[in-house]
Amino acid sequence: MLQMVVEKNIYSRNDLEELLNCFLELNSPCHHSVIVQAFTEIWNEIISKRIVKKPCAQLDVSQKMKES
């Protein structure tokens, strides 16, 4: 599933929701929890790649004390 998402460049929330709905409609309800879990993992992976994690700014206390 992830490979298809990547190959088709499906990265927007709306596109993923549309694809999820298709999978849910085409598959038996007994498979829905696994499908939703897979989409959740894909979404979390996409989001984690888009967010640039910036390190917390370190406050140099000694430098600040010198400035005051």
C-alpha positions as CSV (number, residue, x, y, z in Angstrom):
1,M,0.0,0.0,0.0
2,L,2.8,2.4,0.9
3,Q,4.5,1.7,-2.4
4,M,1.3,2.6,-4.3
5,V,1.0,5.9,-2.3
6,V,4.5,6.8,-3.1
7,E,4.4,5.9,-6.8
8,K,1.1,7.8,-7.3
9,N,2.5,10.8,-5.3
10,I,-0.5,10.7,-3.0
11,Y,0.5,12.9,-0.1
12,S,-2.4,15.3,0.6
13,R,-4.9,14.5,3.3
14,N,-7.8,14.6,0.9
15,D,-6.1,12.2,-1.5
16,L,-5.3,9.8,1.3
17,E,-8.9,10.0,2.6
18,E,-10.3,9.3,-0.8
19,L,-8.0,6.3,-1.3
20,L,-8.9,5.1,2.2
21,N,-12.6,5.3,1.4
22,C,-12.0,3.3,-1.8
23,F,-10.2,0.6,0.1
24,L,-13.0,0.5,2.8
25,E,-15.7,0.2,0.1
26,L,-13.9,-2.5,-1.8
27,N,-13.1,-4.7,1.2
28,S,-15.1,-6.6,3.7
29,P,-15.7,-4.9,7.1
30,C,-13.6,-7.6,8.7
31,H,-10.5,-6.1,7.1
32,H,-11.4,-2.4,7.9
33,S,-9.3,-2.2,11.1
34,V,-6.2,-3.5,9.3
35,I,-6.8,-1.0,6.4
36,V,-7.2,1.9,8.8
37,Q,-4.1,0.9,10.7
38,A,-2.1,0.8,7.5
39,F,-3.3,4.2,6.5
40,T,-2.6,5.6,9.9
41,E,1.0,4.4,9.7
42,I,1.3,5.9,6.2
43,W,-0.1,9.2,7.3
44,N,2.2,9.3,10.3
45,E,5.2,8.6,8.2
46,I,4.3,11.3,5.7
47,I,3.7,13.8,8.5
48,S,7.0,12.9,10.2
49,K,8.9,13.5,7.0
50,R,7.2,16.9,6.4
51,I,7.9,18.3,9.8
52,V,11.3,19.8,10.2
53,K,12.4,19.1,13.7
54,K,14.3,22.0,14.9
55,P,16.5,21.5,18.0
56,C,15.4,23.6,21.0
57,A,17.4,26.8,21.2
58,Q,20.0,26.4,23.9
59,L,20.2,29.3,26.2
60,D,23.8,30.1,27.0
61,V,23.5,31.5,30.5
62,S,27.0,32.6,30.7
63,Q,26.7,34.6,27.4
64,K,23.5,36.2,28.6
65,M,25.1,37.2,31.9
66,K,28.0,38.8,30.1
67,E,25.6,40.8,27.9
68,S,23.7,42.3,30.9
